Amino acid sequence: MNFLSPLWSMSFWFDLTPTRMSALWEALFFAFFALVLLGGSVLRMMARNGKNDRYRGVVLKKSAALCSWFGAAGLVWFFFTFEEIQFFGSRFWLLLWILALVLGMLAIVRYVKKDVPALQHREQSRADVNKYLPKRSR
């Protein structure tokens, strides 16, 4: 547990001089951010090609955009860290990245849990009302 003690220090996170990561951590960070970016591409293809309802397509598009943006932002941060660029390679950017990703995911979950049922209910009630309205004859 002694290796985790720097994680609780503010000076660790807000030190503006990035230190060199080990080769293992570099490979892990690169693979993770590349997989997030690839996941965004896969979700975008699923949204386009899938035979799904409108709301599932919107959720897939929102998830794809989130993954694409955050995968690219993570790779940019990784590049700055790899090159040891002083301000942009700092560790606090990773904290901001995680915070923004969690907020984006919460926004998608809120859309699925709150907005989609309300939109489906409104669509169903409109269909129930339109059932009794006269149709235009052709």
N, C-alpha and C positions, 0 to 999 in steps of 0.2 A: 504493500500500500504506500510505500514511501515514494514511489515513482509518480503517484497521483497528486502529491502535495503541491507541486507548482500550479496545478489547474485551479486551485482555490485562491491563488494570489492575483490581485489586480495588476501588479507589476508584470506578471507573466503575459497577460492578455494585451496590455497596452504599451508594451515595449516596442518602440518604433524601429528598432534594428532587428530585422529577421535573422534567425540563425538557420544554418544549413540543416535540412532534414536528412534523415538516413535514407538509404536507397530503398528500403522496404516501405517507409512512409511515403516517399515520393511515388512509388509504383501504386500504392494503395489509393492515395488521393487522386492520381491521374485516372486510374481505372474506375473509381467511384464517380467522378465528375463526367467521364466519358460515357459510362453506363446511364447516368441520368439524362445526358443529352441524347443518347441512342433511344432511351425509353420515351423521350418526347417525340422522336420521329416515329416510333412504332405506334404510339397512341394517336398521332395525327393520321397515320395510314388507317388505323382501325376506325377512326371517326369518319373518314372519307368513304371507305369501302364497306363498312358494316351495314347490315340490314337491321338497323335498330330504330327505336323511336326517337323522336326529336330531342327529348330531354337527355337521353343517354348520349346522344351525339354532342350536345352542348357540354355535358360533363367531360366527355372525352377530349373535346377541343380545349376546354379550360385546363384540364390536366396536362395536355400536350404542351400548351403554351407555358405553363408553370415549369414543367420539366425542361423544356428547351431553354428558357431564359435562365433558369438557375444552373443548368448544366454548363451553359456558356459562361455565365458569371463565375462559376467555380473554376473553370479552366483558365479564365483570365486571372483570377486570384492565384491559382497554382503557378501560372507563368511568372507573375510578379514575385511570388515567394521563391520559386526556383532560381530566378535571376537575382535574388536578394536585393530587390529595389526597396528602399527604406520605408516609405510611408504606405505604398500600395501593397506591399508584401507583408504587412503587419498581421498579427493574429486576430486582432479585434474585427477584421473584415470577415473572418470565418464565423465569429459570433453573430455579426449582423446578417450574414448569409443564412445561418440556421434560423435566426429569429424571423426573417422575412419569409423563408420557406415554410415555417410553421404557420405564420399568419396567412399565407396563400393557401395552404392546405385547409386551414380552418374556414376560409371563405368558401372553398369548394364544398366542404362538408355542410356548411350552413345552407348553401344553395340546394344541395341534395335533400337535406332534412327538412328545411323550412319552405323554400321557394317552390320546388318542384311539386310537392303535394298541393300547395295552394293553386299553382297554375293548372294542374291536372283537374282539380275540383272545379275551377272556373271553366275549363274547357268542357267538362262533363255537364255542368249546369247549362252552358250555352247550347250544347247538343240536345239536352232535354227540352229546352225552350224551343229551339228551331224545329224540333220534331213536329210541333203543332202549327207552325207557320206555313202558309201556302207557298208552294213552289211555283216558279215561273214556268209556264208551259212553252214548249218549243215548237 
